[in-house]
Amino acid sequence: MQDKTKSKKARNYGLFLLYTITFIVPVGGLVGLYGYFQKQLDDIPEARIIVVSKQDMRLRVYDYKGTRLMDYGIACGKNFGQKHKVGDMKTPEGMFFVQSIEDASERTHDFGDGRGEIQGAYGPYFIRLDTPGNKGIGIHGTHDPLSIGTRATEGCIRLNNNDLVELVNVVRPGMMVLVTTSFEDYEQEQQYIGNKRDSVKNQ
């Protein structure tokens, strides 16, 4: 009788251990891991993403929980479609990363409109993006606030200067920047691809 009691206690203890290993430890571990990584994200300034929508003409900053932190109007490339070469006046689409944050307060630019070099063309800062195959693409300010909301740039993403100053406070090198297309950009890109395909066939 005593052996049966010991056997039952051992079996119950074994079941308790199995339950603990199977359910409690993994759940506790997941809770612990969540807390650890959440703290890591909270402690890392780069734990944010910039999303630029060519459809909405907006730049938005999100944290990694999906909370929208900032929302600004933009201007982008004069021409529709994906950027394929320097000088095509298109804003590149895809996933990029912040390369550097540069003082642009003394920079000038000639827009080719006969007015020559324009002081303050880039606003106070130039957030340079790492865009493979394309040079000089970034997020910057403007001397022309009325251009925001329009297709007005040579390929960069343009903000009002006050918005740019706010954005620079949270931007860090290495931060991800996602530029998404619009219906018009998509249609233009499909036409470009079709023309390239026809050109190859006719060779």
C-alpha positions in Angstrom: 0.0 0.0 0.0 2.9 2.3 0.9 4.6 1.6 -2.4 1.4 2.5 -4.3 1.2 5.8 -2.4 4.8 6.6 -3.2 4.2 5.6 -6.8 1.2 7.9 -7.1 3.1 10.8 -5.5 6.0 10.3 -7.9 3.6 10.2 -10.8 1.9 13.3 -9.7 5.2 15.0 -9.2 6.3 13.9 -12.7 3.1 15.3 -14.2 3.7 18.6 -12.3 7.2 18.8 -13.7 6.0 18.0 -17.2 3.3 20.7 -16.9 5.9 23.2 -15.6 8.3 22.5 -18.4 5.7 22.4 -21.1 3.6 25.4 -20.2 4.8 27.6 -17.4 8.5 27.8 -18.4 7.8 28.7 -22.1 5.2 31.3 -21.2 7.3 32.8 -18.5 10.3 32.8 -20.9 8.2 34.5 -23.6 7.1 37.1 -21.1 10.6 37.7 -20.0 11.9 37.9 -23.6 9.1 40.3 -24.5 10.1 42.5 -21.6 13.7 42.4 -22.5 13.3 43.2 -26.1 10.7 45.9 -25.4 13.3 47.6 -23.1 15.9 47.3 -25.9 13.5 49.0 -28.4 12.7 51.7 -25.9 16.3 52.3 -25.3 17.3 52.5 -29.0 16.6 55.8 -30.7 16.7 54.0 -34.1 13.7 51.9 -33.2 11.6 54.0 -35.6 10.9 53.9 -39.3 10.1 56.7 -41.8 7.4 55.9 -44.4 7.1 58.3 -47.3 3.9 57.9 -49.4 4.0 59.3 -52.9 0.3 58.5 -53.1 -0.7 60.6 -50.0 2.3 63.0 -50.4 3.1 62.5 -46.7 6.1 61.5 -44.6 5.2 59.6 -41.4 7.4 58.4 -38.6 6.3 55.2 -36.8 7.8 53.3 -33.8 8.1 49.6 -34.0 4.7 49.1 -32.3 3.1 50.8 -35.3 2.3 54.0 -33.4 2.4 57.1 -35.6 4.7 59.7 -34.1 4.9 62.3 -36.8 3.0 63.2 -40.0 4.2 65.9 -42.5 3.3 67.0 -46.0 6.0 66.6 -48.7 7.0 67.5 -52.2 8.7 64.8 -54.3 10.0 64.2 -57.8 8.4 66.1 -60.7 8.1 63.0 -62.9 6.1 59.9 -62.1 7.6 56.4 -61.9 10.5 54.6 -60.3 13.9 56.3 -60.5 16.2 54.7 -63.1 19.0 57.2 -63.7 20.4 60.5 -62.5 18.5 63.5 -63.8 15.2 61.8 -64.5 13.4 63.9 -61.9 11.9 60.9 -60.1 11.9 59.9 -56.5 13.3 56.4 -55.9 10.9 53.9 -54.3 11.9 51.1 -52.0 13.7 50.5 -48.7 16.6 52.8 -47.9 18.6 53.9 -44.9 19.7 57.2 -43.5 23.3 57.7 -44.3 24.0 61.1 -42.7 22.4 64.2 -41.3 24.1 67.3 -42.8 24.0 71.0 -42.1 22.5 72.5 -45.3 21.9 76.1 -44.1 24.6 77.6 -46.4 24.0 75.4 -49.4 22.6 76.8 -52.7 21.1 75.2 -55.7 20.4 76.3 -59.3 17.0 74.9 -60.3 17.5 75.8 -64.0 14.7 78.4 -64.0 16.9 81.3 -64.9 17.1 82.6 -61.3 20.6 81.2 -60.6 21.8 79.8 -57.3 19.1 80.0 -54.6 20.2 80.5 -51.0 18.4 78.2 -48.5 17.2 75.8 -51.3 17.6 72.8 -49.0 16.5 74.4 -45.7 18.5 73.9 -42.5 19.3 70.2 -43.0 19.9 67.5 -45.6 19.2 63.9 -44.5 21.2 61.9 -46.9 19.8 58.5 -47.9 21.8 55.5 -49.0 20.1 54.8 -52.3 22.2 52.3 -54.3 22.6 53.4 -57.9 21.5 57.0 -57.2 23.5 59.8 -55.7 22.3 62.9 -53.9 18.9 61.7 -52.8 17.7 62.9 -49.4 15.1 64.5 -47.2 15.5 68.3 -46.9 13.8 71.6 -46.4 12.8 74.3 -48.8 12.9 78.0 -49.8 9.4 77.5 -51.3 6.8 76.3 -48.7 4.0 76.5 -51.3 5.6 73.6 -53.2 4.7 71.2 -50.4 2.0 68.8 -51.6 3.2 69.0 -55.2 5.5 67.2 -57.6 8.2 69.8 -57.6 11.7 68.3 -56.8 14.4 66.7 -58.8 14.0 63.5 -56.9 14.5 64.4 -53.3 11.8 64.5 -50.6 11.1 68.0 -49.5 9.6 69.2 -46.2 8.7 72.5 -44.7 11.7 73.7 -42.7 9.9 73.6 -39.3 8.8 70.0 -39.9 12.4 69.1 -41.0 13.8 70.5 -37.7 11.3 68.3 -35.7 12.2 65.3 -37.9 15.9 65.7 -37.4 15.5 65.4 -33.6 14.5 61.8 -34.0 16.5 60.7 -37.0 19.7 58.7 -36.6 22.1 57.2 -39.2 20.9 53.7 -40.0 17.2 54.5 -39.6 15.1 52.8 -42.2 13.2 54.9 -44.8 10.5 53.2 -46.9 9.3 55.1 -50.0 6.0 53.7 -51.4 4.6 54.2 -54.8 1.3 55.9 -56.0 -1.2 54.7 -58.6 0.3 57.2 -61.2 3.8 56.1 -60.4 2.9 52.5 -60.8 1.2 53.0 -64.1 4.1 55.0 -65.4 6.5 52.3 -64.3 4.5 49.6 -66.1 4.6 51.7 -69.2 8.3 52.1 -68.9 8.8 48.3 -68.5 6.6 47.7 -71.5 8.6 50.1 -73.6 11.8 48.5 -72.6 10.4 45.0 -73.4 9.3 46.2 -76.9 12.7 47.8 -77.5 14.5 44.5 -76.7 12.1 42.6 -79.0 12.7 45.0 -81.9 16.5 44.7 -81.7 
